[in-house]
Amino acid sequence: MKRFEGKVVLVTGAASGIGLATAVEFAREGATVVASDLRQDDLDAAYAEVSAERLAIECRVQDVTQHAAWTDTVQAIVARHGRLDVLVNNAGGGEFATIETTTLEQWRAVNAVNLEGVFFGMQAAIAVMKESGGAIVNNSSITALVGEPMLAAYSATKGGVRAMTKAAAVDCARRGYPIRINSIHPGYTQTKLVATALESLGERADEFAAAATAKIPVGRLAEPIEIARPILFLASDDASYMTGAELVVDGGYVAE
Ligand SMILES: NC(=O)c1ccc[n+]([C@@H]2O[C@H](COP(=O)([O-])OP(=O)(O)OC[C@H]3O[C@@H](n4cnc5c(N)ncnc54)[C@H](O)[C@@H]3O)[C@@H](O)[C@H]2O)c1
């Protein structure tokens, strides 16, 4: 019996990077997975690679910043599968900018996806999980724990995710809802997000990348699968006594 057989899992931001690896890993472990992201063509391209495995992955267009889209998505999952067992609030992004150079537009855009999206997601999932039970994993970052000068707004949202996870987790536990909610805190991971942010630095990209890598004790960035597996752990019964916790997966970055 696979670990997630019979479970229904929603992963947001699942057309790329950590979300893609997480959705595939859940499906390989027996789950029925709804993989959501902004664009159908990105989802189709992402999952074409694993189509031969015949995994139970359904792709769905969903913008996590849209409240109504959350209600529609969760209702559609429950109508089709009768349940939602796991939500991974993974969609996110951000641009390099310091506290002085961050524009109001950038601030609002990153808050809408990284923080408000997670707020909407938790509300929608808790509404259906409070009777049947479930697990929520929120993708935060090491920037919730240490200062990264070039990620001012991004860090603020990730700190918000960390704190909101704890508030929601203890509230659900105290109310007797059988729901566990935890945050994961990846260090730098080889994804489109990092590649795009580095590109924006132009000729300073190599210098920044070398300095960031030098701060990682294991000496390299993570692969998306190395974040996906700890996400599955948090969502699994192996983590049955974990709620409101923060799991740091960063090659030793914040330990030093
Ligand atoms: N890569 C890293 O170094 C790193 C480190 C710590 C945390 N994280 C977090 O991991 C998560 C995944 O990032 P990634 O590195 O895999 O990046 P990525 O760019 O590869 O994937 C992010 C996905 O989120 C989707 N997305 C963006 N806005 C969305 C919206 N409004 N609605 C739905 N989907 C949306 C994108 O289309 C993309 O497919 C993010 O929350 C990110 O902050 C990444």
The ligand as a Gaussian input file, in Angstrom:
#p B3LYP/6-31G(d) Opt

LIG

0 1
 N       13.382000      28.335000      -5.339000
 C       13.735000      28.708000      -4.132000
 O       14.913000      28.970000      -3.885000
 C       12.722000      28.815000      -3.035000
 C       13.178000      28.934000      -1.720000
 C       12.254000      29.044000      -0.697000
 C       10.900000      29.020000      -0.976000
 N       10.481000      28.899000      -2.252000
 C        9.043000      28.910000      -2.483000
 O        8.657000      27.754000      -3.176000
 C        7.442000      28.019000      -3.892000
 C        7.588000      27.492000      -5.309000
 O        8.583000      28.246000      -5.965000
 P        9.605000      27.631000      -7.028000
 O       10.950000      27.964000      -6.576000
 O        9.247000      26.229000      -7.341000
 O        9.315000      28.604000      -8.271000
 P        8.737000      28.397000      -9.733000
 O        8.747000      29.730000     -10.348000
 O        9.446000      27.274000     -10.416000
 O        7.224000      27.918000      -9.458000
 C        6.255000      28.786000      -8.937000
 C        4.929000      28.481000      -9.617000
 O        3.918000      29.297000      -8.998000
 C        3.052000      29.724000     -10.027000
 N        2.318000      30.926000      -9.626000
 C        2.784000      32.194000      -9.484000
 N        1.784000      33.024000      -9.189000
 C        0.656000      32.266000      -9.127000
 C       -0.709000      32.562000      -8.872000
 N       -1.125000      33.814000      -8.637000
 N       -1.603000      31.549000      -8.882000
 C       -1.199000      30.276000      -9.138000
 N        0.075000      29.943000      -9.417000
 C        0.991000      30.931000      -9.409000
 C        3.974000      29.996000     -11.221000
 O        3.238000      30.040000     -12.428000
 C        4.941000      28.839000     -11.112000
 O        4.521000      27.719000     -11.877000
 C        7.208000      29.514000      -3.782000
 O        6.252000      29.775000      -2.771000
 C        8.567000      30.050000      -3.369000
 O        8.481000      31.255000      -2.692000
 C       11.344000      28.792000      -3.290000

